[in-house]
Structures are given as C-alpha cells and as structure tokens.
Amino acid sequence: MGRAVFFLFITALALQAATIEATFDAPAGSINGLGWENGVLWAIDTETTTAFSINPATGAVTGTLDIEYIPG
C-alpha cells in the first residue's frame, strides 16, 4: 500500500510539471498507439496497419512502416 501511494504521489508531481510544447494533427484517422524512441514519435494506425515516424518538433511524418496488427 505504501509503495502505491508513493508512486501516485510522484506521478502527480510529474504531471503537474508537464507542459504542452506543441500540438499537431494525427497522421491518420485510427491512431491507437504512440511510442517514443531516440527522439522519434511513433504513431500506430490499426485501420491501415501503418506505423508513422513523426518529427516531434514539427509534426511532419518522416517515414512509414507497414505492420501486422495483432489485436489485444
């Protein structure tokens, strides 16, 4: 119980310090997942089974990958 409360407290502090730096439109209509790796934002569209690499500073799509979507 103590660890859970501590974790929630730390999470709340982190969220209070968070700010929105920029916003941009999603690259597709069915984005169901986001990821971050080496300065690249990844967005997964499960309708077209495409992964989009996105420049987080500009929102520009810098590449795409065809993926196999496995629900669940």
N, C-alpha and C positions, 0 to 999 in steps of 0.2 A: 504494500500500500504506500509506504513512504517513497519508494522509487518512482511510482506512478505520479504521485503528487509533485515530486521534484521535476520530473520530465515535463509535466504540464506547465509548471511554473517557468521553466527555461524556454519552452516553446512559446508561451505567451509573451515573454520578454523579447524573443527574437521577432515575433510578428509585430510587436509594437515598433520595433526599429526598422521594419521593412518599408520601403517606399516604391512606388511605381515609377520606373525610369522612362518607359515609353510603351506605347500600345500600337498594334498593327493588326490588320485583318488576317484571319487564318488562311492558309494557302488552299484549303478545300473545305467542303461542307460537312464532313463527317469525322472531324478530328476527335479521336478517342483516347489519345495518349500523348504525353510530352516527355522528353528526356533531355539531358544535358551532358555533353562530353567534349572536353578540350575546347571550350569556347563556342561550341556549336549547339544551337537549339534544334532538337529533332521533334517533328510532329508526325503522328501516325494517323492516316486516314483509312479506316477499316472498310469503307464502302468501295474505294478504288484499289485497296491493298497497296498503298503507296506510302513510303516514308519520305518526308521532306526535310532536307537540311536547310536551316534558316540562319541568316546572319542576325544575331540578336540586337545589333545596333541599328540596323536599317529595316529589318523585317523582310529583306529580299531572300527569295528561295535561291540557294546556291547549288542545289542538286537534288535528285530524286533517286529512290531505290524501289524496285518492285519487291514486295514482300508477300509471304504466305501468312495470312491471318488465321490464327487458331483461337476461337472464342474461349473465354474462361481463363 
